[in-house]
Each structure stands twice: as structure tokens, then as C-alpha cells.
Amino acid sequence: MVVVKDTHKKSSYGGCQFERMMPPWDDVNTDTPIINIVISFEEALKLKLAIETCLIELNKYKRSAKEGMRAAINMAIAPKDTIIAIDEGKLKS
């Protein structure tokens, strides 16, 4: 289980470490059109498993109920720690 620092959630369904981010975090601003994140094959498999595990849990919600319609995946990216973590999120109303 991946632990994400500096967030209100203490754990996730898993995640991965990424190799690098382009442009570097210090160069990112509101005008940055795209951010590339490079992940090794092995770490990408961990990310895939975390997403699938979260989707399996989200699939248990009744899709016609409000909770099920708002169910989402939250991808938390900690650029300074080079961590991506997956947990449950909620869509706005």
C-alpha cells in the first residue's frame, strides 16, 4: 500500500514511483500546456493494478444511486516524492 504524504488520506489502493517529470515541477505553471510523466514498465504494472483494484471497488456501488453516480478515481501525484497513488474520489454533484 502506498502512503501519500501531505494529503488528508493516509493510504490508497496502491500506486507507483515515476522516473521523471517533464517539465520539472519547479518549471510548471498555469501556462504549462502538458506535463509528461515517465514510468518504468514494472512501476506501470503497479499503477495498472492499483487502478484495477479501485475500479473493482467502485463497481460495487449501485450506479443508479447518487453515491454510485458520483464514484470516481482520484489520482494523487506527489511530484517532489515522485509518487503516484490511486484512491477513491467523488465527482462534484
N, CA, C and O atoms as CSV, one atom per row, in Angstrom:
chain,resi,resn,atom,element,x,y,z
A,1,MET,N,N,0.839,-1.169,0.000
A,1,MET,CA,C,0.000,0.000,0.000
A,1,MET,C,C,0.895,1.248,0.000
A,1,MET,O,O,1.826,1.343,0.800
A,2,VAL,N,N,0.622,2.174,-0.870
A,2,VAL,CA,C,1.396,3.404,-0.963
A,2,VAL,C,C,0.851,4.416,0.019
A,2,VAL,O,O,-0.363,4.600,0.114
A,3,VAL,N,N,1.729,5.071,0.747
A,3,VAL,CA,C,1.321,6.121,1.666
A,3,VAL,C,C,1.622,7.453,1.001
A,3,VAL,O,O,2.757,7.705,0.596
A,4,VAL,N,N,0.621,8.301,0.887
A,4,VAL,CA,C,0.771,9.608,0.258
A,4,VAL,C,C,0.990,10.647,1.342
A,4,VAL,O,O,0.200,10.737,2.283
A,5,LYS,N,N,2.044,11.426,1.225
A,5,LYS,CA,C,2.336,12.469,2.197
A,5,LYS,C,C,1.545,13.731,1.877
A,5,LYS,O,O,1.190,13.976,0.724
A,6,ASP,N,N,1.276,14.519,2.893
A,6,ASP,CA,C,0.647,15.839,2.750
A,6,ASP,C,C,-0.752,15.799,2.149
A,6,ASP,O,O,-1.127,16.737,1.446
A,7,THR,N,N,-1.526,14.773,2.389
A,7,THR,CA,C,-2.918,14.744,1.961
A,7,THR,C,C,-3.768,14.316,3.151
A,7,THR,O,O,-3.243,13.842,4.159
A,8,HIS,N,N,-5.081,14.487,3.031
A,8,HIS,CA,C,-5.958,14.105,4.122
A,8,HIS,C,C,-6.119,12.595,4.210
A,8,HIS,O,O,-6.481,12.077,5.266
A,9,LYS,N,N,-5.859,11.883,3.129
A,9,LYS,CA,C,-5.957,10.426,3.139
A,9,LYS,C,C,-4.590,9.848,3.468
A,9,LYS,O,O,-3.567,10.356,3.009
A,10,LYS,N,N,-4.575,8.795,4.256
A,10,LYS,CA,C,-3.305,8.210,4.681
A,10,LYS,C,C,-2.906,6.984,3.865
A,10,LYS,O,O,-1.752,6.558,3.933
A,11,SER,N,N,-3.814,6.413,3.106
A,11,SER,CA,C,-3.466,5.230,2.327
A,11,SER,C,C,-4.243,5.228,1.023
A,11,SER,O,O,-5.133,6.051,0.811
A,12,SER,N,N,-3.893,4.289,0.154
A,12,SER,CA,C,-4.526,4.221,-1.152
A,12,SER,C,C,-4.652,2.759,-1.579
A,12,SER,O,O,-4.305,1.849,-0.826
A,13,TYR,N,N,-5.150,2.549,-2.792
A,13,TYR,CA,C,-5.227,1.203,-3.352
A,13,TYR,C,C,-3.875,0.771,-3.907
A,13,TYR,O,O,-3.719,-0.376,-4.326
A,14,GLY,N,N,-2.934,1.640,-3.915
A,14,GLY,CA,C,-1.601,1.362,-4.441
A,14,GLY,C,C,-1.186,2.480,-5.368
A,14,GLY,O,O,-1.855,3.508,-5.467
A,15,GLY,N,N,-0.105,2.272,-6.028
A,15,GLY,CA,C,0.409,3.283,-6.936
A,15,GLY,C,C,1.793,2.913,-7.400
A,15,GLY,O,O,2.151,1.737,-7.453
A,16,CYS,N,N,2.571,3.924,-7.735
A,16,CYS,CA,C,3.903,3.653,-8.258
A,16,CYS,C,C,4.819,4.841,-8.043
A,16,CYS,O,O,4.385,5.930,-7.669
A,17,GLN,N,N,6.070,4.606,-8.284
A,17,GLN,CA,C,7.076,5.669,-8.324
A,17,GLN,C,C,7.293,5.988,-9.794
A,17,GLN,O,O,7.335,5.078,-10.622
A,18,PHE,N,N,7.430,7.259,-10.130
A,18,PHE,CA,C,7.747,7.571,-11.513
A,18,PHE,C,C,9.187,8.034,-11.620
A,18,PHE,O,O,9.779,8.516,-10.654
A,19,GLU,N,N,9.740,7.879,-12.816
A,19,GLU,CA,C,11.151,8.168,-13.061
A,19,GLU,C,C,11.429,9.667,-13.106
A,19,GLU,O,O,12.317,10.166,-12.414
A,20,ARG,N,N,10.663,10.374,-13.924
A,20,ARG,CA,C,10.866,11.816,-14.042
A,20,ARG,C,C,9.621,12.473,-14.604
A,20,ARG,O,O,8.719,11.822,-15.131
A,21,MET,N,N,9.611,13.771,-14.472
A,21,MET,CA,C,8.501,14.586,-14.926
A,21,MET,C,C,9.077,15.689,-15.805
A,21,MET,O,O,10.076,16.317,-15.452
A,22,MET,N,N,8.442,15.920,-16.950
A,22,MET,CA,C,8.918,16.957,-17.867
A,22,MET,C,C,7.760,17.874,-18.222
A,22,MET,O,O,6.746,17.375,-18.711
A,23,PRO,N,N,7.840,19.151,-18.015
A,23,PRO,CA,C,8.971,19.871,-17.425
A,23,PRO,C,C,9.082,19.564,-15.931
A,23,PRO,O,O,8.128,19.087,-15.317
A,24,PRO,N,N,10.264,19.845,-15.346
A,24,PRO,CA,C,10.419,19.636,-13.898
A,24,PRO,C,C,9.374,20.443,-13.126
A,24,PRO,O,O,8.898,21.474,-13.600
A,25,TRP,N,N,9.026,19.963,-11.941
A,25,TRP,CA,C,7.973,20.573,-11.141
A,25,TRP,C,C,8.195,22.069,-10.927
A,25,TRP,O,O,7.240,22.846,-10.955
A,26,ASP,N,N,9.422,22.470,-10.717
A,26,ASP,CA,C,9.710,23.884,-10.462
A,26,ASP,C,C,9.419,24.768,-11.670
A,26,ASP,O,O,9.252,25.979,-11.521
A,27,ASP,N,N,9.356,24.180,-12.866
A,27,ASP,CA,C,9.079,24.945,-14.088
A,27,ASP,C,C,7.604,24.926,-14.489
A,27,ASP,O,O,7.216,25.583,-15.455
A,28,VAL,N,N,6.781,24.178,-13.752
A,28,VAL,CA,C,5.355,24.068,-14.077
A,28,VAL,C,C,4.619,25.302,-13.559
A,28,VAL,O,O,4.825,25.737,-12.426
A,29,ASN,N,N,3.757,25.856,-14.412
A,29,ASN,CA,C,2.911,26.978,-14.011
A,29,ASN,C,C,1.578,26.872,-14.749
A,29,ASN,O,O,1.345,25.886,-15.448
A,30,THR,N,N,0.725,27.839,-14.614
A,30,THR,CA,C,-0.599,27.771,-15.232
A,30,THR,C,C,-0.535,27.811,-16.754
A,30,THR,O,O,-1.504,27.439,-17.415
A,31,ASP,N,N,0.572,28.248,-17.318
A,31,ASP,CA,C,0.717,28.286,-18.772
A,31,ASP,C,C,1.312,27.005,-19.340
A,31,ASP,O,O,1.436,26.881,-20.558
A,32,THR,N,N,1.682,26.052,-18.493
A,32,THR,CA,C,2.262,24.789,-18.961
A,32,THR,C,C,1.178,23.998,-19.677
A,32,THR,O,O,0.191,23.615,-19.050
A,33,PRO,N,N,1.334,23.738,-20.998
A,33,PRO,CA,C,0.277,23.070,-21.757
A,33,PRO,C,C,0.158,21.573,-21.476
A,33,PRO,O,O,-0.928,21.007,-21.596
A,34,ILE,N,N,1.265,20.928,-21.104
A,34,ILE,CA,C,1.230,19.479,-20.892
A,34,ILE,C,C,2.364,19.089,-19.961
A,34,ILE,O,O,3.425,19.714,-19.958
A,35,ILE,N,N,2.131,18.057,-19.175
A,35,ILE,CA,C,3.154,17.519,-18.282
A,35,ILE,C,C,3.335,16.052,-18.654
A,35,ILE,O,O,2.366,15.294,-18.687
A,36,ASN,N,N,4.555,15.657,-18.931
A,36,ASN,CA,C,4.873,14.266,-19.240
A,36,ASN,C,C,5.454,13.603,-18.002
A,36,ASN,O,O,6.336,14.159,-17.348
A,37,ILE,N,N,4.956,12.406,-17.680
A,37,ILE,CA,C,5.467,11.632,-16.560
A,37,ILE,C,C,5.961,10.303,-17.113
A,37,ILE,O,O,5.204,9.567,-17.745
A,38,VAL,N,N,7.237,10.000,-16.873
A,38,VAL,CA,C,7.861,8.780,-17.379
A,38,VAL,C,C,7.865,7.739,-16.261
A,38,VAL,O,O,8.378,7.981,-15.168
A,39,ILE,N,N,7.276,6.565,-16.560
A,39,ILE,CA,C,7.148,5.481,-15.584
A,39,ILE,C,C,7.772,4.225,-16.181
A,39,ILE,O,O,7.518,3.895,-17.339
A,40,SER,N,N,8.589,3.521,-15.396
A,40,SER,CA,C,9.182,2.275,-15.886
A,40,SER,C,C,8.087,1.229,-16.086
A,40,SER,O,O,6.986,1.368,-15.552
A,41,PHE,N,N,8.386,0.200,-16.844
A,41,PHE,CA,C,7.415,-0.855,-17.125
A,41,PHE,C,C,6.917,-1.514,-15.837
A,41,PHE,O,O,5.714,-1.709,-15.662
A,42,GLU,N,N,7.842,-1.857,-14.941
A,42,GLU,CA,C,7.456,-2.526,-13.697
A,42,GLU,C,C,6.566,-1.639,-12.836
A,42,GLU,O,O,5.587,-2.109,-12.257
A,43,GLU,N,N,6.908,-0.359,-12.754
A,43,GLU,CA,C,6.102,0.570,-11.967
A,43,GLU,C,C,4.745,0.814,-12.629
A,43,GLU,O,O,3.743,1.000,-11.939
A,44,ALA,N,N,4.710,0.814,-13.958
A,44,ALA,CA,C,3.438,0.977,-14.677
A,44,ALA,C,C,2.503,-0.196,-14.392
A,44,ALA,O,O,1.287,-0.017,-14.314
A,45,LEU,N,N,3.061,-1.390,-14.236
A,45,LEU,CA,C,2.231,-2.546,-13.875
A,45,LEU,C,C,1.618,-2.358,-12.485
A,45,LEU,O,O,0.463,-2.723,-12.263
A,46,LYS,N,N,2.383,-1.791,-11.553
A,46,LYS,CA,C,1.849,-1.496,-10.214
A,46,LYS,C,C,0.708,-0.483,-10.299
A,46,LYS,O,O,-0.307,-0.622,-9.616
A,47,LEU,N,N,0.882,0.539,-11.142
A,47,LEU,CA,C,-0.152,1.556,-11.312
A,47,LEU,C,C,-1.411,0.940,-11.919
A,47,LEU,O,O,-2.524,1.243,-11.489
A,48,LYS,N,N,-1.235,0.085,-12.908
A,48,LYS,CA,C,-2.362,-0.602,-13.542
A,48,LYS,C,C,-3.135,-1.433,-12.511
A,48,LYS,O,O,-4.365,-1.410,-12.493
A,49,LEU,N,N,-2.425,-2.153,-11.667
A,49,LEU,CA,C,-3.068,-2.969,-10.637
A,49,LEU,C,C,-3.828,-2.090,-9.636
A,49,LEU,O,O,-4.931,-2.441,-9.219
A,50,ALA,N,N,-3.253,-0.965,-9.255
A,50,ALA,CA,C,-3.921,-0.055,-8.325
A,50,ALA,C,C,-5.215,0.483,-8.936
A,50,ALA,O,O,-6.243,0.547,-8.262
A,51,ILE,N,N,-5.163,0.870,-10.219
A,51,ILE,CA,C,-6.365,1.375,-10.897
A,51,ILE,C,C,-7.418,0.285,-10.998
A,51,ILE,O,O,-8.593,0.534,-10.729
A,52,GLU,N,N,-7.010,-0.929,-11.384
A,52,GLU,CA,C,-7.975,-2.034,-11.496
A,52,GLU,C,C,-8.612,-2.359,-10.149
A,52,GLU,O,O,-9.818,-2.597,-10.076
A,53,THR,N,N,-7.815,-2.371,-9.087
A,53,THR,CA,C,-8.336,-2.670,-7.750
A,53,THR,C,C,-9.360,-1.622,-7.326
A,53,THR,O,O,-10.412,-1.961,-6.783
A,54,CYS,N,N,-9.055,-0.362,-7.572
A,54,CYS,CA,C,-10.001,0.708,-7.242
A,54,CYS,C,C,-11.275,0.587,-8.076
A,54,CYS,O,O,-12.376,0.757,-7.551
A,55,LEU,N,N,-11.136,0.295,-9.368
A,55,LEU,CA,C,-12.317,0.136,-10.228
A,55,LEU,C,C,-13.210,-1.014,-9.769
A,55,LEU,O,O,-14.436,-0.919,-9.841
A,56,ILE,N,N,-12.601,-2.091,-9.299
A,56,ILE,CA,C,-13.381,-3.229,-8.796
A,56,ILE,C,C,-14.207,-2.793,-7.593
A,56,ILE,O,O,-15.368,-3.179,-7.461
A,57,GLU,N,N,-13.611,-1.992,-6.717
A,57,GLU,CA,C,-14.350,-1.494,-5.552
A,57,GLU,C,C,-15.453,-0.524,-5.968
A,57,GLU,O,O,-16.566,-0.587,-5.447
A,58,LEU,N,N,-15.143,0.376,-6.910
A,58,LEU,CA,C,-16.160,1.332,-7.373
A,58,LEU,C,C,-17.325,0.615,-8.058
A,58,LEU,O,O,-18.463,1.080,-7.997
A,59,ASN,N,N,-17.047,-0.496,-8.698
A,59,ASN,CA,C,-18.079,-1.252,-9.404
A,59,ASN,C,C,-19.099,-1.864,-8.445
A,59,ASN,O,O,-20.176,-2.279,-8.873
A,60,LYS,N,N,-18.775,-1.925,-7.167
A,60,LYS,CA,C,-19.701,-2.471,-6.167
A,60,LYS,C,C,-20.814,-1.498,-5.818
A,60,LYS,O,O,-21.844,-1.900,-5.277
A,61,TYR,N,N,-20.616,-0.212,-6.124
A,61,TYR,CA,C,-21.653,0.779,-5.844
A,61,TYR,C,C,-22.794,0.626,-6.844
A,61,TYR,O,O,-22.574,0.284,-8.006
A,62,LYS,N,N,-23.997,0.882,-6.383
A,62,LYS,CA,C,-25.172,0.856,-7.257
A,62,LYS,C,C,-25.115,2.098,-8.151
A,62,LYS,O,O,-25.202,3.221,-7.654
A,63,ARG,N,N,-24.972,1.906,-9.451
A,63,ARG,CA,C,-24.755,3.012,-10.387
A,63,ARG,C,C,-25.965,3.934,-10.515
A,63,ARG,O,O,-25.824,5.084,-10.931
A,64,SER,N,N,-27.145,3.443,-10.164
A,64,SER,CA,C,-28.334,4.292,-10.255
A,64,SER,C,C,-28.524,5.149,-8.995
A,64,SER,O,O,-29.354,6.058,-8.985
A,65,ALA,N,N,-27.766,4.864,-7.946
A,65,ALA,CA,C,-27.838,5.659,-6.721
A,65,ALA,C,C,-26.862,6.834,-6.820
A,65,ALA,O,O,-25.904,6.804,-7.593
A,66,LYS,N,N,-27.129,7.863,-6.024
A,66,LYS,CA,C,-26.292,9.068,-6.069
A,66,LYS,C,C,-24.825,8.744,-5.792
A,66,LYS,O,O,-23.937,9.256,-6.475
A,67,GLU,N,N,-24.570,7.903,-4.801
A,67,GLU,CA,C,-23.197,7.532,-4.452
A,67,GLU,C,C,-22.498,6.846,-5.631
A,67,GLU,O,O,-21.332,7.126,-5.910
A,68,GLY,N,N,-23.191,5.972,-6.305
A,68,GLY,CA,C,-22.621,5.268,-7.450
A,68,GLY,C,C,-22.375,6.179,-8.644
A,68,GLY,O,O,-21.383,6.024,-9.356
A,69,MET,N,N,-23.286,7.137,-8.862
A,69,MET,CA,C,-23.116,8.061,-9.992
A,69,MET,C,C,-21.953,9.025,-9.772
A,69,MET,O,O,-21.341,9.494,-10.731
A,70,ARG,N,N,-21.653,9.319,-8.514
A,70,ARG,CA,C,-20.565,10.249,-8.204
A,70,ARG,C,C,-19.220,9.551,-8.021
A,70,ARG,O,O,-18.197,10.220,-7.879
A,71,ALA,N,N,-19.203,8.218,-8.022
A,71,ALA,CA,C,-17.969,7.466,-7.782
A,71,ALA,C,C,-16.922,7.785,-8.850
A,71,ALA,O,O,-17.236,7.881,-10.036
A,72,ALA,N,N,-15.685,7.945,-8.410
A,72,ALA,CA,C,-14.598,8.285,-9.332
A,72,ALA,C,C,-13.276,7.779,-8.758
A,72,ALA,O,O,-13.191,7.372,-7.599
A,73,ILE,N,N,-12.268,7.817,-9.591
A,73,ILE,CA,C,-10.907,7.509,-9.156
A,73,ILE,C,C,-10.185,8.828,-8.932
A,73,ILE,O,O,-10.306,9.755,-9.733
A,74,ASN,N,N,-9.441,8.907,-7.851
A,74,ASN,CA,C,-8.592,10.059,-7.576
A,74,ASN,C,C,-7.140,9.622,-7.772
A,74,ASN,O,O,-6.676,8.692,-7.111
A,75,MET,N,N,-6.431,10.283,-8.668
A,75,MET,CA,C,-5.019,10.000,-8.883
A,75,MET,C,C,-4.232,11.110,-8.202
A,75,MET,O,O,-4.249,12.255,-8.654
A,76,ALA,N,N,-3.548,10.775,-7.125
A,76,ALA,CA,C,-2.756,11.751,-6.379
A,76,ALA,C,C,-1.312,11.666,-6.862
A,76,ALA,O,O,-0.698,10.600,-6.827
A,77,ILE,N,N,-0.777,12.798,-7.312
A,77,ILE,CA,C,0.597,12.843,-7.801
A,77,ILE,C,C,1.400,13.735,-6.861
A,77,ILE,O,O,1.069,14.904,-6.662
A,78,ALA,N,N,2.454,13.172,-6.291
A,78,ALA,CA,C,3.354,13.912,-5.410
A,78,ALA,C,C,4.666,14.110,-6.176
A,78,ALA,O,O,5.558,13.265,-6.104
A,79,PRO,N,N,4.788,15.222,-6.909
A,79,PRO,CA,C,5.945,15.404,-7.789
A,79,PRO,C,C,7.290,15.418,-7.067
A,79,PRO,O,O,8.270,14.893,-7.597
A,80,LYS,N,N,7.360,15.994,-5.898
A,80,LYS,CA,C,8.644,16.056,-5.177
A,80,LYS,C,C,9.086,14.682,-4.700
A,80,LYS,O,O,10.283,14.412,-4.595
A,81,ASP,N,N,8.116,13.807,-4.408
A,81,ASP,CA,C,8.430,12.448,-3.948
A,81,ASP,C,C,8.387,11.429,-5.080
A,81,ASP,O,O,8.642,10.246,-4.850
A,82,THR,N,N,8.071,11.862,-6.292
A,82,THR,CA,C,7.913,11.017,-7.495
A,82,THR,C,C,6.986,9.825,-7.239
A,82,THR,O,O,7.302,8.685,-7.582
A,83,ILE,N,N,5.843,10.118,-6.632
A,83,ILE,CA,C,4.857,9.082,-6.312
A,83,ILE,C,C,3.525,9.401,-6.982
A,83,ILE,O,O,3.093,10.553,-7.026
A,84,ILE,N,N,2.883,8.352,-7.501
A,84,ILE,CA,C,1.503,8.419,-7.973
A,84,ILE,C,C,0.721,7.408,-7.144
A,84,ILE,O,O,1.119,6.247,-7.053
A,85,ALA,N,N,-0.384,7.834,-6.541
A,85,ALA,CA,C,-1.207,6.945,-5.734
A,85,ALA,C,C,-2.651,7.017,-6.215
A,85,ALA,O,O,-3.103,8.055,-6.699
A,86,ILE,N,N,-3.365,5.910,-6.079
A,86,ILE,CA,C,-4.754,5.804,-6.522
A,86,ILE,C,C,-5.654,5.557,-5.323
A,86,ILE,O,O,-5.387,4.675,-4.506
A,87,ASP,N,N,-6.718,6.336,-5.221
A,87,ASP,CA,C,-7.738,6.085,-4.213
A,87,ASP,C,C,-9.097,6.509,-4.756
A,87,ASP,O,O,-9.200,7.034,-5.865
A,88,GLU,N,N,-10.140,6.272,-3.958
A,88,GLU,CA,C,-11.492,6.640,-4.393
A,88,GLU,C,C,-11.690,8.134,-4.295
A,88,GLU,O,O,-11.192,8.783,-3.376
A,89,GLY,N,N,-12.422,8.670,-5.251
A,89,GLY,CA,C,-12.778,10.074,-5.244
A,89,GLY,C,C,-14.264,10.219,-5.508
A,89,GLY,O,O,-14.960,9.224,-5.713
A,90,LYS,N,N,-14.743,11.418,-5.505
A,90,LYS,CA,C,-16.153,11.705,-5.796
A,90,LYS,C,C,-16.228,12.828,-6.807
A,90,LYS,O,O,-15.485,13.805,-6.712
A,91,LEU,N,N,-17.120,12.695,-7.775
A,91,LEU,CA,C,-17.374,13.782,-8.713
A,91,LEU,C,C,-18.207,14.843,-8.028
A,91,LEU,O,O,-18.942,14.547,-7.086
A,92,LYS,N,N,-18.098,16.073,-8.491
A,92,LYS,CA,C,-18.977,17.114,-7.958
A,92,LYS,C,C,-20.394,16.803,-8.398
A,92,LYS,O,O,-20.620,16.419,-9.545
A,93,SER,N,N,-21.340,16.964,-7.503
A,93,SER,CA,C,-22.754,16.669,-7.730
A,93,SER,C,C,-23.067,16.181,-9.047
A,93,SER,O,O,-24.229,15.902,-9.342
